[in-house]
């Protein structure tokens, strides 16, 4: 449930009359100064947030490929709107879904954070650790596996995505060699 600032006790839901707030002398000036300060600060923060996700716009679209296990893997990313990229993935074999995951990348202050929800469960957060032209590395050293999620722009000779980290005391990794495909239904 999204909290939009309306509670059952608010006048919107209550049969009680709302009590008007009477301004005090000088409060209008204080309010105007606070508003102007907030407006002045909103410009740079908004631009910084947009730049963080704008640099990942090449990820938007539909991707598919066959994993080394023979399973078909698909990953779809919506372009950034409203400060968030939303994605999903699924793994298939013989027409049956083996697994699925809800994904999103959103700004946490000035840093993009990747959130993975395998099977639609609780999200695990991976903070952007490095971003170069066409390569993004998200990390969560506290997670069991993976600790890193890497996306590389196609054409650099690298897989589109890779997960890696320590698992069972050993370094492990899994490549997702994906190619851009037409998005279904469109």
Backbone as a printed PyTorch tensor [residue, N CA C, xyz], in Angstrom:
tensor([[[  0.8450,  -1.1710,   0.0000],
         [  0.0000,   0.0000,   0.0000],
         [  0.8880,   1.2300,   0.0000]],

        [[  0.5500,   2.2100,  -0.8080],
         [  1.3000,   3.4460,  -0.9060],
         [  0.7140,   4.4540,   0.0600]],

        [[  1.5440,   5.0620,   0.8770],
         [  1.1040,   6.0840,   1.8160],
         [  1.0960,   7.4160,   1.0950]],

        [[ -0.0740,   7.9850,   0.9170],
         [ -0.1890,   9.2640,   0.2260],
         [ -0.4880,  10.3870,   1.1890]],

        [[ -0.3020,  10.1740,   2.4620],
         [ -0.4660,  11.2290,   3.4450],
         [ -1.8890,  11.4100,   3.9350]],

        [[ -2.7860,  10.4990,   3.6050],
         [ -4.1660,  10.5880,   4.0730],
         [ -4.4020,   9.4090,   4.9930]],

        [[ -4.7760,   9.6950,   6.2060],
         [ -5.0310,   8.6240,   7.1630],
         [ -6.5150,   8.5710,   7.4710]],

        [[ -6.9730,   7.4960,   8.0770],
         [ -8.3800,   7.4140,   8.4470],
         [ -8.8100,   8.5510,   9.3730]],

        [[ -7.8800,   9.1730,  10.0720],
         [ -8.2280,  10.2790,  10.9650],
         [ -8.2790,  11.6200,  10.2390]],

        [[ -7.8760,  11.6680,   8.9590],
         [ -7.8620,  12.9440,   8.2430],
         [ -9.2860,  13.3550,   7.8860]],

        [[ -9.4990,  14.6490,   7.6400],
         [-10.8410,  15.1270,   7.3160],
         [-11.4430,  14.4650,   6.0750]],

        [[-10.6180,  13.9270,   5.1880],
         [-11.1410,  13.2770,   3.9880],
         [-11.9930,  12.0680,   4.3660]],

        [[-11.5710,  11.3340,   5.4260],
         [-12.2810,  10.1380,   5.8330],
         [-13.1870,  10.3510,   7.0420]],

        [[-13.1040,  11.4960,   7.6630],
         [-13.8130,  11.7370,   8.9110],
         [-15.0770,  12.5490,   8.6760]],

        [[-16.0580,  12.3410,   9.5390],
         [-17.2790,  13.1460,   9.4660],
         [-17.1130,  14.4110,  10.2910]],

        [[-15.9870,  14.5050,  11.0390],
         [-15.7360,  15.7100,  11.8150],
         [-15.3440,  16.8460,  10.8840]],

        [[-15.6550,  18.0620,  11.2990],
         [-15.2710,  19.2180,  10.5050],
         [-13.7870,  19.4840,  10.6570]],

        [[-13.1570,  19.8730,   9.5830],
         [-11.7490,  20.2660,   9.6480],
         [-11.6570,  21.6310,  10.3190]],

        [[-10.6590,  21.7980,  11.1530],
         [-10.4480,  23.0630,  11.8360],
         [ -9.5040,  23.8980,  10.9820]],

        [[ -9.9210,  25.1060,  10.5910],
         [ -9.0320,  25.9290,   9.7550],
         [ -7.8030,  26.3730,  10.5390]],

        [[ -6.6810,  26.4770,   9.8250],
         [ -5.4480,  26.9470,  10.4360],
         [ -5.3800,  28.4510,  10.2270]],

        [[ -5.1810,  29.1850,  11.3060],
         [ -5.0970,  30.6430,  11.2330],
         [ -3.6180,  31.0340,  11.2010]],

        [[ -3.1930,  31.6940,  10.1080],
         [ -1.7860,  32.0780,  10.0180],
         [ -1.4260,  33.1450,  11.0450]],

        [[ -0.2050,  33.0870,  11.5110],
         [  0.3220,  34.0890,  12.4330],
         [  1.0050,  35.1760,  11.6090]],

        [[  1.0610,  36.3850,  12.1350],
         [  1.7690,  37.4530,  11.4160],
         [  3.2260,  37.0530,  11.1790]],

        [[  3.6990,  37.2970,   9.9760],
         [  5.0840,  36.9950,   9.6140],
         [  5.2960,  35.5880,   9.1000]],

        [[  4.3380,  34.6790,   9.3070],
         [  4.4990,  33.2910,   8.8550],
         [  4.4830,  33.1880,   7.3390]],

        [[  3.7800,  34.0840,   6.6720],
         [  3.7500,  34.0670,   5.2060],
         [  5.1390,  34.3200,   4.6520]],

        [[  5.8900,  35.2190,   5.2680],
         [  7.2470,  35.5180,   4.8110],
         [  8.1490,  34.2980,   5.0300]],

        [[  8.0450,  33.6760,   6.2080],
         [  8.8440,  32.4840,   6.4960],
         [  8.4960,  31.3740,   5.5030]],

        [[  7.2030,  31.1700,   5.2580],
         [  6.7660,  30.1470,   4.3090],
         [  7.2910,  30.4130,   2.9090]],

        [[  7.2290,  31.6770,   2.4800],
         [  7.7240,  32.0380,   1.1440],
         [  9.2180,  31.7850,   1.0400]],

        [[  9.9790,  32.1290,   2.0850],
         [ 11.4260,  31.8860,   2.0620],
         [ 11.7440,  30.3940,   2.0130]],

        [[ 11.0040,  29.5970,   2.7780],
         [ 11.2090,  28.1470,   2.7360],
         [ 10.8920,  27.5870,   1.3540]],

        [[  9.8020,  28.0580,   0.7410],
         [  9.4240,  27.6000,  -0.5940],
         [ 10.4800,  27.9820,  -1.6130]],

        [[ 10.9610,  29.2160,  -1.5560],
         [ 11.9970,  29.6450,  -2.4990],
         [ 13.2740,  28.8330,  -2.3170]],

        [[ 13.6310,  28.5540,  -1.0680],
         [ 14.8140,  27.7270,  -0.8110],
         [ 14.6410,  26.3330,  -1.3770]],

        [[ 13.4600,  25.7640,  -1.1890],
         [ 13.1960,  24.4170,  -1.7180],
         [ 13.2280,  24.4190,  -3.2360]],

        [[ 12.6640,  25.4430,  -3.8590],
         [ 12.6780,  25.5150,  -5.3190],
         [ 14.0950,  25.6590,  -5.8390]],

        [[ 14.8970,  26.4330,  -5.1460],
         [ 16.2860,  26.6090,  -5.5550],
         [ 17.0700,  25.3190,  -5.4540]],

        [[ 16.7700,  24.5030,  -4.4650],
         [ 17.4810,  23.2480,  -4.2910],
         [ 16.9410,  22.1670,  -5.2080]],

        [[ 15.7070,  22.2590,  -5.6480],
         [ 15.0970,  21.1900,  -6.4460],
         [ 15.7730,  21.0320,  -7.7950]],

        [[ 16.2200,  22.1260,  -8.3920],
         [ 16.8410,  22.0670,  -9.7160],
         [ 18.0320,  21.1410,  -9.7610]],

        [[ 19.0930,  21.3910,  -8.9630],
         [ 20.2650,  20.5320,  -9.0230],
         [ 19.9860,  19.0940,  -8.6170]],

        [[ 19.1560,  18.8740,  -7.5970],
         [ 18.8630,  17.5050,  -7.1600],
         [ 18.1610,  16.7480,  -8.2710]],

        [[ 17.1500,  17.3580,  -8.9030],
         [ 16.4170,  16.7020,  -9.9760],
         [ 17.3470,  16.3750, -11.1410]],

        [[ 18.2040,  17.3300, -11.5110],
         [ 19.1120,  17.0950, -12.6260],
         [ 20.0680,  15.9450, -12.2950]],

        [[ 20.5590,  15.9050, -11.0490],
         [ 21.4650,  14.8510, -10.6430],
         [ 20.7650,  13.4950, -10.7140]],

        [[ 19.5260,  13.4070, -10.2410],
         [ 18.7790,  12.1590, -10.2870],
         [ 18.5470,  11.7090, -11.7100]],

        [[ 18.1770,  12.6350, -12.5770],
         [ 17.9230,  12.2580, -13.9650],
         [ 19.1950,  11.7500, -14.6220]],

        [[ 20.3450,  12.3770, -14.3430],
         [ 21.5970,  11.9320, -14.9320],
         [ 21.9190,  10.5030, -14.5070]],

        [[ 21.6480,  10.1470, -13.2460],
         [ 21.9530,   8.8120, -12.7560],
         [ 21.2550,   7.7230, -13.5380]],

        [[ 19.9900,   7.9180, -13.8670],
         [ 19.2550,   6.9010, -14.6190],
         [ 19.3820,   7.1020, -16.1300]],

        [[ 19.6220,   8.3170, -16.5590],
         [ 19.7950,   8.5800, -17.9900],
         [ 20.9730,   7.7900, -18.5340]],

        [[ 22.0170,   7.6430, -17.7310],
         [ 23.1950,   6.9050, -18.1770],
         [ 22.9190,   5.4060, -18.3210]],

        [[ 21.7720,   4.9450, -17.8490],
         [ 21.4010,   3.5270, -17.9740],
         [ 20.3240,   3.2970, -19.0390]],

        [[ 19.9740,   4.3310, -19.7760],
         [ 18.8510,   4.2150, -20.7280],
         [ 19.0650,   3.1570, -21.8000]],

        [[ 20.3070,   2.8050, -22.0870],
         [ 20.5740,   1.7770, -23.0900],
         [ 20.0500,   0.4030, -22.6600]],

        [[ 19.7650,   0.2330, -21.3730],
         [ 19.2220,  -1.0350, -20.8860],
         [ 17.7510,  -1.2200, -21.2580]],

        [[ 17.0480,  -0.1210, -21.5200],
         [ 15.6120,  -0.2050, -21.8100],
         [ 15.3620,  -1.0360, -23.0660]],

        [[ 14.3540,  -1.8630, -23.0040],
         [ 13.9880,  -2.7010, -24.1310],
         [ 13.8690,  -4.1540, -23.7170]],

        [[ 13.7820,  -5.0140, -24.7040],
         [ 13.5930,  -6.4440, -24.4660],
         [ 14.8350,  -7.1970, -24.9110]],

        [[ 15.2360,  -8.1490, -24.0910],
         [ 16.4580,  -8.9130, -24.2930],
         [ 16.1530, -10.3970, -24.1180]],

        [[ 16.8210, -11.2420, -24.8770],
         [ 16.6190, -12.6870, -24.7480],
         [ 17.8820, -13.4180, -25.1660]],

        [[ 18.0570, -14.6140, -24.6090],
         [ 19.1990, -15.4390, -24.9680],
         [ 19.0940, -16.8010, -24.3210]],

        [[ 19.9500, -17.7030, -24.7680],
         [ 19.9860, -19.0570, -24.2230],
         [ 21.1680, -19.1590, -23.2740]],

        [[ 20.8900, -19.6120, -22.0710],
         [ 21.9310, -19.7680, -21.0590],
         [ 22.7200, -21.0480, -21.3150]],

        [[ 23.8480, -21.1940, -20.6480],
         [ 24.6770, -22.3920, -20.8220],
         [ 23.9210, -23.6570, -20.4260]],

        [[ 22.9160, -23.5270, -19.5680],
         [ 22.0970, -24.6730, -19.1610],
         [ 21.0890, -25.0780, -20.2290]],

        [[ 20.9520, -24.2680, -21.2750],
         [ 19.9700, -24.5340, -22.3200],
         [ 18.6470, -23.8310, -22.0960]],

        [[ 18.4720, -23.1920, -20.9600],
         [ 17.2240, -22.4800, -20.6610],
         [ 17.1750, -21.1560, -21.4210]],

        [[ 15.9750, -20.7690, -21.8270],
         [ 15.7540, -19.4720, -22.4560],
         [ 15.5800, -18.4490, -21.3470]],

        [[ 16.2940, -17.3360, -21.4590],
         [ 16.1890, -16.2630, -20.4640],
         [ 15.7430, -14.9920, -21.1750]],

        [[ 14.7390, -14.3250, -20.5960],
         [ 14.2410, -13.0600, -21.1420],
         [ 14.2900, -12.0090, -20.0410]],

        [[ 14.6630, -10.7930, -20.4330],
         [ 14.6740,  -9.6770, -19.4940],
         [ 14.1440,  -8.4540, -20.2280]],

        [[ 13.1570,  -7.7940, -19.6370],
         [ 12.5290,  -6.6220, -20.2430],
         [ 12.6740,  -5.4400, -19.3050]],

        [[ 13.0990,  -4.3000, -19.8250],
         [ 13.2520,  -3.0730, -19.0430],
         [ 12.4580,  -1.9470, -19.6820]],

        [[ 11.6440,  -1.2990, -18.8790],
         [ 10.9280,  -0.1060, -19.3320],
         [ 11.8690,   1.0870, -19.1950]],

        [[ 11.7450,   2.0860, -20.0840],
         [ 12.5830,   3.2770, -19.9520],
         [ 12.2730,   4.0160, -18.6530]],

        [[ 13.2210,   4.8060, -18.2030],
         [ 13.0490,   5.5850, -16.9810],
         [ 11.9280,   6.5970, -17.1520]],

        [[ 10.9990,   6.5690, -16.2330],
         [  9.9320,   7.5660, -16.1240],
         [  9.6990,   7.7610, -14.6360]],

        [[  9.6060,   8.9990, -14.2120],
         [  9.3270,   9.2760, -12.8060],
         [ 10.4240,   8.8480, -11.8570]],

        [[ 11.6620,   8.7950, -12.3530],
         [ 12.7780,   8.4490, -11.4850],
         [ 12.9670,   6.9690, -11.2540]],

        [[ 12.3890,   6.1190, -12.1200],
         [ 12.5130,   4.6730, -11.9100],
         [ 12.4740,   3.9340, -13.2390]],

        [[ 13.3120,   2.9150, -13.3440],
         [ 13.2310,   1.9530, -14.4470],
         [ 12.6350,   0.6820, -13.8400]],

        [[ 11.6860,   0.0950, -14.5380],
         [ 11.0440,  -1.1250, -14.0410],
         [ 11.3180,  -2.2460, -15.0330]],

        [[ 11.6680,  -3.4050, -14.4980],
         [ 11.9810,  -4.5360, -15.3560],
         [ 11.4210,  -5.8340, -14.8110]],

        [[ 11.5550,  -6.8560, -15.6120],
         [ 11.1630,  -8.2020, -15.1950],
         [ 11.9700,  -9.1960, -16.0080]],

        [[ 12.1030, -10.3830, -15.4540],
         [ 12.8090, -11.4380, -16.1780],
         [ 12.1130, -12.7650, -15.9190]],

        [[ 12.3850, -13.6940, -16.8220],
         [ 11.8930, -15.0550, -16.6130],
         [ 12.8210, -16.0260, -17.3240]],

        [[ 12.8680, -17.2310, -16.7910],
         [ 13.6480, -18.3070, -17.3610],
         [ 12.6810, -19.4180, -17.7510]],

        [[ 12.8310, -19.9260, -18.9820],
         [ 11.9110, -20.9240, -19.5320],
         [ 12.6740, -22.1400, -20.0560]],

        [[ 12.0320, -23.2830, -19.9670],
         [ 12.5460, -24.4980, -20.6110],
         [ 11.3390, -25.2940, -21.0790]],

        [[ 11.3520, -25.6770, -22.3370],
         [ 10.2600, -26.4540, -22.9370],
         [  8.9050, -25.7760, -22.7070]],

        [[  8.8940, -24.4440, -22.7970],
         [  7.6350, -23.7070, -22.6620],
         [  7.1400, -23.5360, -21.2320]],

        [[  7.8870, -24.0170, -20.2390],
         [  7.4920, -23.8810, -18.8280],
         [  8.3560, -22.8400, -18.1460]],

        [[  7.7300, -22.0280, -17.3170],
         [  8.4690, -21.0260, -16.5540],
         [  9.1990, -21.7060, -15.3990]],

        [[ 10.5210, -21.5540, -15.3670],
         [ 11.3300, -22.1020, -14.2890],
         [ 11.4670, -21.1070, -13.1430]],

        [[ 11.5600, -19.8210, -13.5020],
         [ 11.6800, -18.7730, -12.4890],
         [ 11.3150, -17.4310, -13.1150]],

        [[ 11.0090, -16.4690, -12.2580],
         [ 10.7580, -15.1080, -12.7120],
         [ 11.2380, -14.1540, -11.6280]],

        [[ 11.3940, -12.8890, -12.0230],
         [ 11.9120, -11.8950, -11.0910],
         [ 11.3830, -10.5190, -11.4820]],

        [[ 10.9640,  -9.7410, -10.4860],
         [ 10.6060,  -8.3440, -10.7010],
         [ 11.8380,  -7.5120, -10.3860]],

        [[ 12.0900,  -6.4970, -11.1990],
         [ 13.3020,  -5.6870, -11.0790],
         [ 12.9510,  -4.2070, -11.1100]],

        [[ 13.7830,  -3.3920, -10.4820],
         [ 13.6490,  -1.9470, -10.6350],
         [ 14.9740,  -1.2910, -10.3120]],

        [[ 15.1800,  -0.1400, -10.9150],
         [ 16.3290,   0.6990, -10.5950],
         [ 15.7600,   2.0770, -10.2870]],

        [[ 16.0500,   2.5640,  -9.1020],
         [ 15.5550,   3.8750,  -8.6830],
         [ 16.6760,   4.5930,  -7.9550]],

        [[ 16.5160,   5.8900,  -7.8090],
         [ 17.5260,   6.6970,  -7.1450],
         [ 17.3400,   6.6400,  -5.6320]],

        [[ 18.4470,   6.4710,  -4.9200],
         [ 18.4850,   6.6280,  -3.4690],
         [ 19.4620,   7.7730,  -3.2490]],

        [[ 18.9060,   8.9500,  -2.9940],
         [ 19.6700,  10.1890,  -2.9690],
         [ 20.2930,  10.3520,  -4.3580]],

        [[ 21.6020,  10.3210,  -4.4900],
         [ 22.2330,  10.5430,  -5.7930],
         [ 22.7510,   9.2540,  -6.4190]],

        [[ 22.3820,   8.0930,  -5.8630],
         [ 22.9210,   6.8220,  -6.3330],
         [ 21.8120,   5.9030,  -6.8360]],

        [[ 21.9510,   5.3750,  -8.0570],
         [ 20.9920,   4.3660,  -8.5130],
         [ 21.1010,   3.0900,  -7.6840]],

        [[ 19.9480,   2.5230,  -7.3430],
         [ 19.8900,   1.2730,  -6.5880],
         [ 19.0420,   0.2830,  -7.3780]],

        [[ 19.5920,  -0.9020,  -7.5810],
         [ 18.9450,  -2.0050,  -8.2980],
         [ 18.2630,  -2.8700,  -7.2510]],

        [[ 16.9890,  -3.1500,  -7.4580],
         [ 16.2390,  -3.9860,  -6.5190],
         [ 15.7310,  -5.2130,  -7.2720]],

        [[ 16.1150,  -6.3950,  -6.8050],
         [ 15.6860,  -7.6560,  -7.4080],
         [ 14.7120,  -8.3450,  -6.4660]],

        [[ 13.6090,  -8.8440,  -7.0260],
         [ 12.6000,  -9.5730,  -6.2540],
         [ 12.3620, -10.9340,  -6.9060]],

        [[ 13.2490, -11.9080,  -6.6650],
         [ 13.0650, -13.2330,  -7.2600],
         [ 11.7330, -13.8470,  -6.8320]],

        [[ 11.0050, -14.3650,  -7.7810],
         [  9.7130, -14.9780,  -7.5000],
         [  8.6890, -13.9850,  -6.9630]],

        [[  8.9570, -12.6840,  -7.1220],
         [  8.0480, -11.6540,  -6.6260],
         [  8.1570, -11.4390,  -5.1270]],

        [[  9.1800, -12.0080,  -4.5000],
         [  9.3440, -11.9150,  -3.0440],
         [  9.9280, -10.5930,  -2.5860]],

        [[ 10.5080, -10.6120,  -1.4170],
         [ 11.1060,  -9.4290,  -0.8070],
         [ 12.2840,  -8.9650,  -1.6590]],

        [[ 12.4110,  -7.6650,  -1.8150],
         [ 13.4670,  -7.1000,  -2.6490],
         [ 14.8250,  -7.1070,  -1.9630]],

        [[ 15.8550,  -7.3720,  -2.7540],
         [ 17.2360,  -7.2540,  -2.3130],
         [ 17.8450,  -6.0800,  -3.0580]],

        [[ 18.4970,  -5.1760,  -2.3260],
         [ 19.0250,  -3.9400,  -2.8920],
         [ 20.5110,  -4.0760,  -3.2170]],

        [[ 20.8770,  -3.5820,  -4.4040],
         [ 22.2600,  -3.5520,  -4.8580],
         [ 22.5510,  -2.1170,  -5.2780]],

        [[ 23.5040,  -1.4990,  -4.6130],
         [ 23.8310,  -0.1040,  -4.8990],
         [ 24.8230,  -0.0240,  -6.0600]],

        [[ 24.6730,   0.9990,  -6.9010],
         [ 25.5960,   1.1820,  -8.0100],
         [ 26.9930,   1.4270,  -7.4550]],

        [[ 27.9460,   0.5650,  -7.8340],
         [ 29.3270,   0.6770,  -7.3600],
         [ 30.2050,   1.3670,  -8.3810]],

        [[ 29.9370,   1.1160,  -9.6750],
         [ 30.7040,   1.7940, -10.7220],
         [ 29.8480,   1.9110, -11.9740]],

        [[ 30.1000,   2.9820, -12.6850],
         [ 29.3740,   3.2440, -13.9240],
         [ 30.3400,   3.8780, -14.9000]],

        [[ 30.5840,   3.1650, -15.9800],
         [ 31.4030,   3.7100, -17.0610],
         [ 30.5350,   3.6930, -18.3010]],

        [[ 31.0300,   4.1840, -19.3740],
         [ 30.2400,   4.2240, -20.6030],
         [ 29.8720,   2.8030, -21.0140]],

        [[ 28.6160,   2.4320, -20.8000],
         [ 28.1340,   1.1330, -21.2300],
         [ 28.3810,  -0.0100, -20.2710]],

        [[ 28.7420,   0.2610, -19.0200],
         [ 28.9380,  -0.8140, -18.0430],
         [ 28.5090,  -0.3110, -16.6620]],

        [[ 27.5980,  -1.0550, -16.0370],
         [ 27.1130,  -0.7010, -14.7020],
         [ 27.3150,  -1.8970, -13.7830]],

        [[ 27.8860,  -1.6420, -12.6010],
         [ 28.1160,  -2.6910, -11.6140],
         [ 27.3650,  -2.3100, -10.3440]],

        [[ 26.4380,  -3.1650,  -9.9350],
         [ 25.6670,  -2.9810,  -8.7070],
         [ 26.1710,  -3.9980,  -7.6910]],

        [[ 26.3210,  -3.5720,  -6.4320],
         [ 26.8780,  -4.4700,  -5.4230],
         [ 26.0740,  -4.4650,  -4.1320]],

        [[ 26.0700,  -5.6470,  -3.4890],
         [ 25.5600,  -5.8160,  -2.1390],
         [ 26.4380,  -6.8790,  -1.4850]],

        [[ 27.5270,  -6.4600,  -0.8100],
         [ 28.4500,  -7.4410,  -0.2380],
         [ 27.8430,  -8.2930,   0.8700]],

        [[ 26.7120,  -7.8750,   1.4370],
         [ 26.0690,  -8.6230,   2.5200],
         [ 25.1540,  -9.7390,   2.0070]],

        [[ 24.8390,  -9.7370,   0.7150],
         [ 23.9220, -10.7310,   0.1530],
         [ 24.6480, -12.0630,  -0.0230]],

        [[ 23.9090, -13.1880,   0.1290],
         [ 24.5460, -14.5030,   0.0160],
         [ 25.0880, -14.7380,  -1.3880]],

        [[ 24.2660, -14.6620,  -2.3980],
         [ 24.6900, -14.7620,  -3.8020],
         [ 23.5570, -14.2590,  -4.6680]],

        [[ 23.8640, -13.4420,  -5.6110],
         [ 25.1540, -12.8480,  -5.9510],
         [ 25.4410, -11.6110,  -5.0940]],

        [[ 26.6830, -11.1960,  -5.1020],
         [ 27.0460,  -9.9280,  -4.4610],
         [ 27.1730,  -8.8120,  -5.4990]],

        [[ 27.3490,  -9.1920,  -6.7680],
         [ 27.4670,  -8.2080,  -7.8470],
         [ 26.5550,  -8.5670,  -9.0070]],

        [[ 25.9330,  -7.5480,  -9.5670],
         [ 25.1430,  -7.6760, -10.7890],
         [ 25.7430,  -6.6910, -11.7770]],

        [[ 26.1380,  -7.2020, -12.9310],
         [ 26.8450,  -6.3870, -13.9180],
         [ 26.0460,  -6.3700, -15.2130]],

        [[ 25.8620,  -5.1840, -15.7640],
         [ 25.2520,  -5.0270, -17.0830],
         [ 26.2740,  -4.3500, -17.9830]],

        [[ 26.4370,  -4.8760, -19.1910],
         [ 27.3600,  -4.2950, -20.1710],
         [ 26.6110,  -4.0450, -21.4660]],

        [[ 26.8240,  -2.8840, -22.0270],
         [ 26.1850,  -2.5390, -23.2960],
         [ 26.6410,  -3.5320, -24.3630]],

        [[ 25.7140,  -4.0440, -25.1740],
         [ 26.0850,  -5.0180, -26.2140],
         [ 27.1160,  -4.4220, -27.1880]],

        [[ 27.9120,  -5.3150, -27.7560],
         [ 28.8910,  -4.8850, -28.7430],
         [ 30.2850,  -4.7310, -28.1600]],

        [[ 30.4180,  -4.8390, -26.8690],
         [ 31.7310,  -4.7040, -26.2420],
         [ 32.3880,  -6.0690, -26.0630]],

        [[ 31.8190,  -7.1140, -26.6380],
         [ 32.3780,  -8.4530, -26.5160],
         [ 32.0870,  -9.1030, -25.1700]],

        [[ 31.2860,  -8.4530, -24.3590],
         [ 30.9440,  -8.9850, -23.0370],
         [ 29.4810,  -9.3930, -23.0360]],

        [[ 29.1090, -10.2720, -22.1050],
         [ 27.6850, -10.6110, -22.0170],
         [ 26.8820,  -9.3800, -21.5920]],

        [[ 25.6130,  -9.3630, -21.9210],
         [ 24.7550,  -8.2470, -21.5250],
         [ 24.6750,  -8.1620, -20.0120]],

        [[ 24.5480,  -9.2930, -19.3270],
         [ 24.4350,  -9.2970, -17.8700],
         [ 25.2560, -10.4370, -17.2800]],

        [[ 25.6770, -10.2170, -16.0360],
         [ 26.4400, -11.2380, -15.3190],
         [ 26.1530, -11.0630, -13.8270]],

        [[ 26.0020, -12.1770, -13.1270],
         [ 25.9340, -12.1370, -11.6680],
         [ 27.1660, -12.8670, -11.1590]],

        [[ 27.7220, -12.3780, -10.0520],
         [ 28.9140, -13.0240,  -9.5180],
         [ 29.0690, -12.7290,  -8.0420]],

        [[ 29.9340, -13.4940,  -7.4100],
         [ 30.2200, -13.3090,  -6.0010],
         [ 30.6910, -14.6090,  -5.3900]],

        [[ 30.7340, -14.6140,  -4.0710],
         [ 31.1360, -15.7960,  -3.3160],
         [ 29.8900, -16.6140,  -3.0000]],

        [[ 29.9850, -17.8940,  -3.1940],
         [ 28.8940, -18.7920,  -2.8430],
         [ 29.4660, -20.1160,  -2.3870]],

        [[ 29.1920, -20.5090,  -1.1590],
         [ 29.7380, -21.7550,  -0.6350],
         [ 31.2500, -21.7150,  -0.5080]],

        [[ 31.8060, -20.5110,  -0.2660],
         [ 33.2490, -20.3830,  -0.1050],
         [ 34.0220, -20.3090,  -1.4040]],

        [[ 33.3340, -20.3070,  -2.5270],
         [ 33.9910, -20.2490,  -3.8360],
         [ 33.5050, -19.0550,  -4.6300]],

        [[ 34.3820, -18.5410,  -5.4990],
         [ 33.9700, -17.4910,  -6.4350],
         [ 33.1140, -18.1420,  -7.5170]],

        [[ 31.9360, -17.5490,  -7.7430],
         [ 31.0260, -18.0880,  -8.7600],
         [ 30.5570, -16.9670,  -9.6600]],

        [[ 30.0820, -17.3410, -10.8360],
         [ 29.5280, -16.3570, -11.7510],
         [ 28.6450, -17.0210, -12.7800]],

        [[ 27.7040, -16.2570, -13.2910],
         [ 26.8110, -16.7580, -14.3290],
         [ 26.6000, -15.6520, -15.3480]],

        [[ 26.9110, -15.9680, -16.6150],
         [ 26.7350, -15.0130, -17.7060],
         [ 25.3510, -15.1460, -18.3180]],

        [[ 24.7950, -14.0190, -18.7300],
         [ 23.5190, -13.9550, -19.4260],
         [ 23.7740, -13.3080, -20.7810]],

        [[ 24.1750, -14.1250, -21.7900],
         [ 24.4720, -13.5730, -23.1140],
         [ 23.1780, -13.2540, -23.8500]],

        [[ 22.7470, -12.0220, -23.7640],
         [ 21.4550, -11.6190, -24.3050],
         [ 21.6110, -10.7210, -25.5190]],

        [[ 20.6270, -10.7880, -26.3840],
         [ 20.5640,  -9.9140, -27.5390],
         [ 19.2390,  -9.1420, -27.4780]],

        [[ 19.2600,  -7.9430, -28.0300],
         [ 18.0330,  -7.1500, -28.0930],
         [ 17.0620,  -7.8510, -29.0450]],

        [[ 15.7960,  -7.9710, -28.6230],
         [ 14.7410,  -8.5900, -29.4240],
         [ 13.5410,  -7.6640, -29.4500]],

        [[ 12.6380,  -7.8390, -30.4090],
         [ 11.4080,  -7.0190, -30.4020],
         [ 10.5950,  -7.3300, -29.1550]],

        [[ 10.0510,  -6.3010, -28.5680],
         [  9.2110,  -6.4990, -27.3780],
         [  7.8820,  -7.1020, -27.7940]],

        [[  7.3950,  -8.1120, -27.0530],
         [  6.1260,  -8.7400, -27.3860],
         [  4.9620,  -7.7430, -27.2930]],

        [[  3.9690,  -7.9960, -28.0980],
         [  2.7500,  -7.1840, -28.0330],
         [  2.8790,  -5.8130, -28.6490]],

        [[  3.9670,  -5.5060, -29.2470],
         [  4.1130,  -4.1590, -29.7830],
         [  4.6780,  -4.1930, -31.1190]]])
